Amino acid sequence: MRSRVAVTAVVFVLGAGAQNGTAGPNPVLLGDQEDQRCTTAFELAQEAFHRAAPNLFWPVVRPDHPTIKAALYRNGRDISGGDGIIHDPEVFERIEPEDAGYRAVYWQRKAASNLRLVVVDQRHNWQGDWYYSFFLPEDRSKRSFFSWLSETPQEAYSSALGVNQWNPPLVLFDAKGSSIGLIDLGHPARPLHPWTVFEAQSAPLCTIDFLGGGAVGLDRLPRPVQRIAKLLDEALGSELNGGTLNPVGRLRANMIKRWATATNRPWALVSPPYNTRAEVDTGLEAWADVTPSRAKVQREIQKLYKPAEEALAEYYAAEFSLDPASAAEFSEYAMDILYRGHFVFRRDKPRGPDPVSPWPQDVR
């Protein structure tokens, strides 16, 4: 079920501030604070930020509004198989071009302000498709655009959102004025990427900053936490990728997102790692037995674990106004998730259920 959020009129709290007792980061709207596409996007961003879901872009939040609706958006959490768009057929026509390199083109049926939004889904590789967005003159024909698309190098595309976008945009359509608001949700691998709202192929209308001008992830955390994070990363080895399927690179990318969640949106630290604690401990012991340098890294991890957990509890108490007992309980849970999340070891039997997050429900 996709989240829905009511969108009220034009008066919003547009800056950071406590919500449900939270003193931590909150989204901030920068730019045009009167345009309803911006205020609607800001409401959606608030909903996405404060829910207990690891990603801001999934499940998709959609406006519950008499005239504004989501006309085009991502269709799943994992869209690595391509074809990652849902569209409203009243607003967009889905066309399958003759050029097999392009999976689909979503052509806005009725132009607004002499411009037509066109979203292109290009087949790419096993990691997913690439998505390009263009604002075209109203009189530009489909034949002309498709011919240009096939003949033009990608680096020459004048896409509204740049090229090589792994994440489809979220398009808001206001039926009252037939206007379009295109929201760039950012790169899916970059945690808490700002959302940017466009109405044409020019400067954006507004941007939603999820960090309130602050740092993301480990940069916000106490030194003991940063030190153990560095050691855990060191245990992954010096390879950046680890082969064709990029297993090491994927682990590192996932941990960047996990650390950002634990730091900036701790209520959303709910995705369990692959292995149990016992499996990770056993796997690391076997890894450490190979060389003295590995054994030293493992000893340092064990030595720093408890101080890091205590420092993280102090961070939650200070940043989110948790009482000491709640901060300590959640820090224990979070450190376990973050420790296990760095690794994937062979598993011979099904894993049981993971502990439920103890984050207080009224603090977000």
C-alpha positions as CSV (number, residue, x, y, z in Angstrom):
1,M,0.0,0.0,0.0
2,R,1.4,3.4,-0.9
3,S,1.5,6.2,1.6
4,R,-1.0,9.0,1.1
5,V,-0.8,12.4,2.8
6,A,-3.3,15.2,2.9
7,V,-2.1,18.4,1.3
8,T,-3.6,21.5,2.7
9,A,-3.6,25.1,1.4
10,V,-0.5,27.3,1.0
11,V,0.4,28.0,4.6
12,F,3.1,25.6,5.8
13,V,5.9,25.4,8.4
14,L,8.6,25.5,5.8
15,G,11.7,25.2,8.0
16,A,13.3,22.8,10.4
17,G,11.8,22.4,13.8
18,A,10.7,19.9,16.3
19,Q,8.1,17.4,15.2
20,N,6.5,15.0,17.7
21,G,9.3,15.9,20.2
22,T,12.1,15.4,17.7
23,A,15.0,17.8,18.0
24,G,17.0,16.2,15.2
25,P,17.1,17.1,11.5
26,N,14.0,18.1,9.6
27,P,13.3,18.9,6.0
28,V,13.6,22.6,4.9
29,L,12.0,24.1,1.8
30,L,14.4,26.4,-0.1
31,G,13.2,28.6,-3.0
32,D,9.7,29.5,-4.0
33,Q,7.5,29.0,-0.9
34,E,4.3,30.1,-2.6
35,D,4.1,27.8,-5.6
36,Q,1.7,25.0,-4.8
37,R,3.8,22.4,-6.5
38,C,6.6,23.3,-4.1
39,T,4.4,23.3,-1.0
40,T,2.9,20.0,-2.1
41,A,6.3,18.5,-2.7
42,F,7.3,19.7,0.8
43,E,4.4,18.0,2.4
44,L,5.3,14.8,0.6
45,A,8.9,15.1,1.7
46,Q,7.8,15.6,5.3
47,E,5.8,12.4,5.1
48,A,8.6,10.5,3.5
49,F,11.2,11.7,6.0
50,H,9.2,10.9,9.2
51,R,7.9,7.5,8.3
52,A,9.6,4.3,9.3
53,A,10.8,3.4,5.8
54,P,14.6,3.1,4.9
55,N,14.2,5.1,1.6
56,L,12.7,8.5,1.0
57,F,11.6,7.4,-2.5
58,W,9.8,4.2,-1.6
59,P,7.0,3.6,-0.9
60,V,6.0,6.6,-3.1
61,V,4.1,9.3,-1.2
62,R,1.3,10.7,-3.3
63,P,-0.9,13.8,-2.6
64,D,-4.5,13.4,-1.5
65,H,-5.8,16.6,-3.1
66,P,-8.8,17.5,-5.2
67,T,-6.8,18.8,-8.2
68,I,-3.1,17.7,-7.7
69,K,-2.2,14.1,-8.3
70,A,0.9,12.0,-9.0
71,A,0.9,11.4,-12.7
72,L,4.2,9.5,-13.1
73,Y,6.4,7.8,-10.5
74,R,8.6,4.9,-9.6
75,N,6.7,1.5,-9.5
76,G,8.7,-0.4,-6.9
77,R,11.5,-0.4,-4.3
78,D,13.8,-2.5,-6.6
79,I,13.6,-1.5,-10.2
80,S,16.8,-3.2,-11.3
81,G,14.8,-5.2,-13.8
82,G,13.9,-2.0,-15.7
83,D,10.5,-0.7,-16.7
84,G,10.3,1.2,-13.4
85,I,7.5,3.7,-14.1
86,I,3.8,3.9,-13.3
87,H,2.0,6.6,-15.2
88,D,-1.5,8.1,-15.4
89,P,-2.8,7.4,-18.9
90,E,-4.9,10.6,-18.8
91,V,-1.8,12.7,-18.5
92,F,0.8,10.7,-20.3
93,E,0.8,8.5,-23.4
94,R,3.1,5.5,-23.1
95,I,4.9,4.9,-26.5
96,E,7.3,2.1,-27.3
97,P,9.8,3.5,-29.8
98,E,11.1,1.5,-32.8
99,D,14.6,1.9,-31.4
100,A,15.0,-1.1,-29.2
101,G,17.5,0.7,-26.9
102,Y,14.6,2.6,-25.5
103,R,12.0,0.8,-23.5
104,A,9.3,3.5,-23.4
105,V,8.6,7.2,-23.8
106,Y,6.0,8.9,-21.7
107,W,4.6,11.8,-23.7
108,Q,2.5,14.4,-21.9
109,R,-0.8,14.5,-23.8
110,K,-1.6,18.2,-23.2
111,A,1.2,20.8,-23.1
112,A,1.2,23.4,-20.4
113,S,2.6,26.9,-20.9
114,N,3.7,25.9,-24.4
115,L,5.9,23.1,-23.0
116,R,5.4,19.4,-23.0
117,L,7.1,17.0,-20.5
118,V,8.6,13.8,-21.9
119,V,10.1,11.1,-19.8
120,V,12.3,8.5,-21.5
121,D,13.1,5.0,-20.1
122,Q,16.3,3.7,-21.7
123,R,17.4,0.1,-21.3
124,H,20.8,0.1,-19.6
125,N,22.1,-3.0,-17.8
126,W,21.5,-5.5,-15.0
127,Q,21.4,-2.8,-12.4
128,G,18.4,-1.0,-14.0
129,D,17.3,1.4,-16.7
130,W,18.3,5.1,-17.1
131,Y,15.6,7.8,-17.1
132,Y,15.7,11.1,-18.9
133,S,13.3,14.0,-18.6
134,F,12.8,16.7,-21.3
135,F,10.6,19.8,-21.6
136,L,9.9,20.2,-25.3
137,P,8.2,23.0,-27.2
138,E,4.5,22.3,-27.7
139,D,4.8,22.0,-31.4
140,R,7.7,19.5,-31.4
141,S,6.4,16.3,-33.1
142,K,6.9,12.8,-31.9
143,R,8.7,11.8,-35.1
144,S,11.1,14.6,-34.8
145,F,11.9,13.9,-31.1
146,F,12.3,10.1,-31.7
147,S,14.7,10.8,-34.6
148,W,16.7,13.2,-32.5
149,L,16.8,10.7,-29.6
150,S,18.2,7.9,-31.7
151,E,20.8,10.0,-33.5
152,T,22.1,12.1,-30.5
153,P,24.9,11.0,-28.2
154,Q,23.7,10.8,-24.6
155,E,26.2,13.4,-23.4
156,A,24.5,15.9,-25.7
157,Y,21.1,15.4,-24.2
158,S,19.7,18.6,-22.6
159,S,17.7,16.6,-20.1
160,A,16.0,18.7,-17.4
161,L,17.5,16.4,-14.7
162,G,20.9,15.7,-16.4
163,V,21.7,12.3,-17.8
164,N,22.0,8.8,-16.5
165,Q,19.3,9.1,-13.8
166,W,18.8,5.8,-12.1
167,N,15.7,7.1,-10.3
168,P,12.6,8.0,-12.2
169,P,11.1,11.4,-11.3
170,L,7.9,12.0,-9.4
171,V,5.6,14.1,-11.6
172,L,2.8,16.1,-10.0
173,F,-0.1,17.2,-12.2
174,D,-2.4,20.1,-11.2
175,A,-5.6,19.5,-13.2
176,K,-6.9,22.9,-12.3
177,G,-4.2,24.7,-14.3
178,S,-2.9,21.7,-16.3
179,S,0.5,22.5,-14.8
180,I,3.3,20.1,-14.2
181,G,5.8,19.9,-11.3
182,L,8.7,17.5,-11.9
183,I,10.4,16.3,-8.7
184,D,14.0,15.0,-9.0
185,L,14.3,12.5,-6.2
186,G,18.1,12.2,-6.6
187,H,20.4,9.3,-7.0
188,P,19.0,6.2,-5.0
189,A,22.5,5.4,-3.7
190,R,23.0,8.9,-2.2
191,P,21.4,9.1,1.3
192,L,19.0,12.0,2.0
193,H,19.6,13.5,-1.5
194,P,17.7,16.8,-1.8
195,W,14.5,16.8,-3.8
196,T,14.3,19.5,-6.5
197,V,11.2,20.7,-8.2
198,F,11.2,21.9,-11.8
199,E,8.5,23.4,-14.0
200,A,10.6,23.8,-17.1
201,Q,14.1,23.2,-18.4
202,S,15.6,26.0,-16.4
203,A,16.5,26.9,-12.8
204,P,14.4,24.9,-10.3
205,L,11.4,26.3,-8.6
206,C,12.6,25.0,-5.2
207,T,14.7,22.5,-3.3
208,I,13.9,20.4,-0.3
209,D,16.9,19.9,2.0
210,F,16.5,16.9,4.3
211,L,19.6,17.9,6.4
212,G,18.7,21.4,7.3
213,G,22.2,22.5,6.2
214,G,23.8,19.9,8.5
215,A,26.0,16.9,7.9
216,V,24.9,13.4,6.9
217,G,25.8,10.1,8.4
218,L,29.0,9.5,10.2
219,D,30.1,13.1,10.0
220,R,27.5,13.9,12.7
221,L,28.5,11.1,15.0
222,P,30.9,11.0,18.0
223,R,34.6,10.0,17.4
224,P,34.3,6.5,19.0
225,V,31.5,5.7,16.5
226,Q,33.5,7.0,13.6
227,R,36.6,5.0,14.6
228,I,34.7,1.7,14.8
229,A,33.0,2.4,11.5
230,K,36.4,2.9,9.9
231,L,37.6,-0.4,11.3
232,L,34.5,-2.3,10.2
233,D,35.1,-0.9,6.7
234,E,38.7,-1.9,6.8
235,A,37.6,-5.5,7.5
236,L,35.9,-5.4,4.1
237,G,39.4,-5.2,2.4
238,S,41.0,-2.8,0.0
239,E,39.0,-3.8,-3.1
240,L,36.5,-1.2,-4.2
241,N,34.2,-3.5,-6.1
242,G,35.0,-7.2,-5.6
243,G,34.1,-8.5,-9.1
244,T,31.5,-8.2,-11.8
245,L,28.5,-8.1,-9.4
246,N,30.3,-5.5,-7.2
247,P,29.6,-7.3,-3.9
248,V,32.1,-5.2,-1.9
249,G,31.0,-1.9,-3.5
250,R,27.3,-2.8,-2.8
251,L,28.1,-3.5,0.9
252,R,29.9,-0.2,1.2
253,A,27.1,1.7,-0.5
254,N,24.5,0.0,1.7
255,M,26.5,1.0,4.8
256,I,26.7,4.6,3.8
257,K,22.9,4.6,3.7
258,R,22.6,2.7,7.0
259,W,24.9,5.1,8.8
260,A,22.9,8.0,7.4
261,T,19.6,6.4,8.5
262,A,21.0,5.7,12.0
263,T,22.2,9.3,12.3
264,N,19.5,11.4,10.7
265,R,16.4,9.2,10.7
266,P,17.0,6.5,13.4
267,W,13.3,5.5,13.5
268,A,13.8,4.2,9.9
269,L,16.6,1.8,10.8
270,V,14.4,-1.3,10.3
271,S,16.0,-3.3,7.5
272,P,17.7,-6.4,9.0
273,P,21.1,-7.4,7.8
274,Y,21.6,-10.8,6.0
275,N,23.4,-12.6,8.9
276,T,22.6,-13.2,12.5
277,R,25.0,-11.9,15.2
278,A,26.4,-15.3,15.8
279,E,27.1,-15.9,12.1
280,V,28.9,-12.5,11.8
281,D,31.0,-13.2,15.0
282,T,32.0,-16.6,13.7
283,G,32.8,-15.3,10.2
284,L,34.9,-12.5,11.6
285,E,36.8,-14.9,13.9
286,A,37.6,-17.1,10.8
287,W,38.7,-14.0,8.9
288,A,40.9,-12.8,11.7
289,D,42.7,-16.2,12.0
290,V,44.3,-15.7,8.5
291,T,46.8,-13.0,9.3
292,P,48.1,-11.0,12.4
293,S,47.0,-7.8,10.8
294,R,43.4,-9.1,10.5
295,A,43.5,-10.3,14.1
296,K,44.5,-6.8,15.2
297,V,41.6,-5.2,13.4
298,Q,39.2,-7.7,15.0
299,R,40.6,-7.0,18.5
300,E,40.2,-3.2,17.9
301,I,36.6,-3.7,16.8
302,Q,35.9,-5.7,20.0
303,K,37.7,-3.1,22.1
304,L,35.8,-0.1,20.6
305,Y,32.4,-1.7,20.4
306,K,31.1,-0.8,23.8
307,P,32.5,2.8,23.9
308,A,31.0,3.4,20.5
309,E,27.6,2.1,21.7
310,E,27.7,4.4,24.7
311,A,28.7,7.4,22.6
312,L,25.9,6.7,20.2
313,A,23.4,6.6,23.1
314,E,24.7,10.0,24.2
315,Y,24.2,11.3,20.6
316,Y,20.5,10.1,20.6
317,A,19.9,11.6,24.0
318,A,21.3,15.0,22.9
319,E,20.1,15.1,19.3
320,F,16.6,13.6,19.7
321,S,15.9,14.4,23.3
322,L,15.5,10.7,24.3
323,D,15.7,9.8,28.0
324,P,18.9,8.0,28.9
325,A,17.2,4.6,29.2
326,S,15.5,4.8,25.7
327,A,18.7,6.2,24.2
328,A,20.8,3.3,25.6
329,E,18.2,0.7,24.5
330,F,18.1,2.0,20.9
331,S,21.9,2.4,20.7
332,E,22.3,-1.2,21.6
333,Y,19.9,-2.2,18.8
334,A,21.4,0.2,16.3
335,M,25.0,-0.8,16.9
336,D,24.0,-4.5,16.3
337,I,22.4,-3.6,13.0
338,L,25.4,-1.5,11.9
339,Y,27.9,-4.1,12.9
340,R,26.2,-6.9,11.1
341,G,25.3,-4.8,8.1
342,H,29.0,-4.6,7.0
343,F,29.2,-8.3,6.2
344,V,27.7,-11.1,4.3
345,F,28.8,-14.6,5.3
346,R,27.6,-18.0,4.1
347,R,24.4,-19.0,5.8
348,D,23.4,-22.7,6.1
349,K,20.0,-22.4,7.7
350,P,17.1,-19.8,7.6
351,R,17.5,-16.8,9.8
352,G,14.9,-16.2,12.5
353,P,13.1,-12.9,12.9
354,D,15.2,-9.8,13.8
355,P,14.5,-7.8,16.9
356,V,11.9,-5.0,16.5
357,S,13.2,-1.5,16.7
358,P,12.8,0.0,20.1
359,W,12.7,3.6,18.8
360,P,9.9,5.5,20.7
361,Q,7.0,5.9,18.3
362,D,6.2,9.4,19.4
363,V,9.6,10.8,18.5
364,R,10.1,11.5,14.8
